[in-house]
Amino acid sequence: MDLTGARWRKSSRSNSTGGNCVEVADNLPGIVGVRDSKDPTGPALTFHPTAWQAFVAETARRP
């Protein structure tokens, strides 16, 4: 998947003090990118927006 033009942001649930942060790019049509903030040039996972929304909704329900 082409992530050119992705605007990455850190998740509000990421631990900002330990450096274990997840970044999400949801500004591209038809794709959501997820990567490790410690390795911005490394691999990224990609999801269809509907699948990403389902994942976020499910994790929000868990303590």
C-alpha positions in Angstrom: 0.0 0.0 0.0 1.2 3.5 -0.8 1.4 5.6 2.3 2.8 8.7 0.6 1.1 11.7 2.1 0.2 10.0 5.3 -0.2 12.4 8.3 0.9 10.3 11.3 -0.3 11.1 14.8 0.3 9.3 18.1 -2.6 7.4 19.7 -4.0 9.1 22.7 -3.7 5.7 24.4 0.0 5.4 23.8 2.5 5.6 26.6 4.3 8.8 25.9 6.9 8.4 28.7 8.3 5.0 27.7 8.6 5.5 24.0 6.2 2.7 23.2 3.9 4.7 20.9 1.6 3.7 18.1 1.1 6.2 15.3 -2.0 6.2 13.1 -2.5 7.8 9.7 -6.2 8.0 8.8 -6.1 10.8 6.3 -5.7 8.6 3.1 -8.8 7.4 1.2 -9.6 3.8 1.7 -6.7 3.0 4.0 -5.6 3.4 7.6 -1.9 3.0 8.4 -0.5 2.0 11.8 3.2 2.0 12.7 5.7 2.0 15.6 6.8 5.6 16.4 10.3 4.4 17.2 10.7 3.1 13.7 9.0 5.6 11.4 10.8 4.3 8.2 10.0 0.7 9.2 7.0 -1.4 8.2 3.5 -0.3 8.7 0.3 -2.2 9.0 -2.6 -1.2 6.8 -6.3 -1.6 7.4 -9.5 -0.9 5.6 -11.2 1.9 7.4 -14.2 -0.2 8.4 -11.9 -2.9 9.9 -9.9 -0.2 11.8 -13.2 1.3 13.2 -14.3 -2.2 14.4 -10.9 -2.7 16.1 -11.0 0.7 17.8 -14.6 0.1 19.0 -13.8 -3.3 20.4 -10.6 -2.2 22.2 -12.5 0.9 23.6 -15.0 -1.5 25.4 -12.2 -3.3 27.2 -10.8 -2.1 30.5 
